[in-house]
């Protein structure tokens, strides 16, 4: 019984950590997405 509860607690902990990571990363991805379209790609042509 205790092993089952520990396994369930581990799964819930991993899920919460993953959700928190996604929430923390979301604003940075949005800001990066806004600026990504405005910067023209650098042309690297060898002459």
N, C-alpha and C positions, 0 to 999 in steps of 0.2 A: 504494500500500500504506500509506504513512504517513498519507494523508488519511483512509483507512478507519479506521485505529487512532485517529486524533484524533477522528473523529466518534463512534466507539464509546465512547471515554473521556468525551466530552461528554455522551452519553446516560446513561452510568452515573453521572456526577457529578450530573446533574439528578435522577435517580432516588434517589440516596442523600440529596441535600439535601431532597427532598420527603418521604422517609421520616423523616428526622430532624425535620423541621418537624412532622409529624403526631405523632411520639412526644413532642415537647416540649409540644405543645398539648393532648395527651390528658388529663393531670391537671387542667388548668384547665377543660376542658370538663366533666369529671366533677364537679368541685366546683361549677361553675356550674349543672349540672343538678340537683345535690342541693338547692341553695338556691333554685332557680327555683320549685320547687313549693310551698315553704313561705310565700313572700311573696304576700299577696293583691294582686291588681291594683288600682291606684288608680283610683277612679271619678271621671272628669272630666265632671261634669254641670253645664251652665250653668243658673243659676237666675235 
